[in-house]
Amino acid sequence: MCTWKKILKVVAIIAAIAAAAAAVYLVIKKIKEKKELAQAGDVESFVSCSCLDDEPIIVEDQPAE
């Protein structure tokens, strides 16, 4: 019965190390993404509406007769 406790402790330690490594990886990935966005600037932070430039704008002030 003592060997099962040792095996479970080893498995728990390995799981804890894997979880810590995953957390560190996600934090580093998030930091890299923020740095890349900061380097790119505000160039890609908006969406252009140039697709509507080709369509004529019709304004009807008076009702059609």
C-alpha positions in Angstrom: 0.0 0.0 0.0 2.9 2.3 0.6 4.1 1.9 -3.0 0.7 3.2 -4.3 1.1 6.4 -2.3 4.6 6.9 -3.7 3.3 6.3 -7.2 0.5 8.8 -6.7 2.9 11.4 -5.3 5.2 11.0 -8.3 2.2 11.3 -10.7 0.9 14.4 -8.8 4.4 16.0 -8.9 4.6 15.4 -12.7 1.1 16.8 -13.2 2.0 19.9 -11.2 5.2 20.5 -13.2 3.3 20.1 -16.5 0.6 22.5 -15.3 3.2 25.1 -14.3 5.0 24.7 -17.6 1.7 25.2 -19.5 0.9 28.4 -17.5 4.4 29.8 -18.2 4.0 29.0 -21.9 0.6 30.8 -22.0 1.9 33.9 -20.2 4.9 34.1 -22.6 2.6 33.7 -25.6 0.3 36.4 -24.4 3.2 38.8 -23.8 4.6 38.2 -27.3 1.2 38.9 -28.8 0.9 42.2 -27.0 4.5 43.2 -28.1 3.7 42.3 -31.7 0.5 44.4 -31.6 2.4 47.3 -30.1 5.1 47.1 -32.8 2.4 47.0 -35.6 1.0 50.2 -34.4 -2.6 51.4 -35.0 -2.4 50.6 -38.7 -4.5 47.5 -38.5 -6.7 48.6 -35.6 -9.6 49.8 -37.8 -11.7 48.5 -40.7 -12.0 50.7 -43.8 -15.4 51.2 -45.4 -13.9 51.7 -48.8 -16.1 48.9 -50.1 -19.0 51.3 -50.0 -17.2 54.0 -52.1 -18.3 52.5 -55.4 -22.0 52.6 -54.6 -23.7 55.9 -55.4 -25.4 57.7 -52.5 -29.0 58.6 -53.3 -30.6 61.3 -51.2 -34.3 62.0 -51.8 -35.4 65.2 -50.1 -38.7 65.4 -52.0 -41.2 62.6 -52.6 -41.3 61.2 -56.2 -44.1 62.5 -58.4 
